[in-house]
């Protein structure tokens, strides 16, 4: 049984990764971490794991990879879609993925890295990237400013009740907004919405989280 440590400050994205890996009979998630402090604690307590962490945690990749390897574990980094792969060369990581990784490719990477191989997710060509960006841009034009604000809070991991409190409305109103957002984006639930938003980064480029929300989550 291969032990998995997940570390990402996007709670819904982390839950999506966990959902994909949990159905694999030979993989067991032993820790989910939302920051570097908890990640270091998990690495120290679960030797021999596959450690999956993201650049959104702002890790010092080379030093973290050394710590992971010292614990007889293996390191897989998930980068943002717009980060150049060459930024992570010679950092000591064993696997490199991006936010747009598919479920099968994620599992393939974990299995190969667990077997001692090095794995890097192939990046799409420029024309495909432009097509992906255009999908996000079209969806962005369909969403109202209020819907975009709610999407931003969903990605941050806020529940409907919390969003309603922050926006001074009711939970039912938020549910109504979400139904509209689901229709416009073609997703079926908040997990798919968060993954879609993170995948199409153009949707987040104009999102501003109100300062009161930062204070509330601190």
HELIX and SHEET records of a PDB file:
HELIX    1   1 UNK A   11  UNK A   22  1                                  12    
HELIX    2   2 UNK A   36  UNK A   45  1                                  10    
HELIX    3   3 UNK A   55  UNK A   57  5                                   3    
HELIX    4   4 UNK A   61  UNK A   70  1                                  10    
HELIX    5   5 UNK A   85  UNK A   88  5                                   4    
HELIX    6   6 UNK A  103  UNK A  114  1                                  12    
HELIX    7   7 UNK A  126  UNK A  142  1                                  17    
HELIX    8   8 UNK A  145  UNK A  155  1                                  11    
HELIX    9   9 UNK A  160  UNK A  167  1                                   8    
HELIX   10  10 UNK A  171  UNK A  185  1                                  15    
HELIX   11  11 UNK A  190  UNK A  199  1                                  10    
HELIX   12  12 UNK A  201  UNK A  204  5                                   4    
HELIX   13  13 UNK A  211  UNK A  217  1                                   7    
SHEET    1   A 6 UNK A  27  UNK A  33  0                                        
SHEET    2   A 6 UNK A   2  UNK A   7  1                                        
SHEET    3   A 6 UNK A  49  UNK A  54  1                                        
SHEET    4   A 6 UNK A  74  UNK A  79  1                                        
SHEET    5   A 6 UNK A  95  UNK A  98  1                                        
SHEET    6   A 6 UNK A 119  UNK A 120  1                                        
END                                                                             
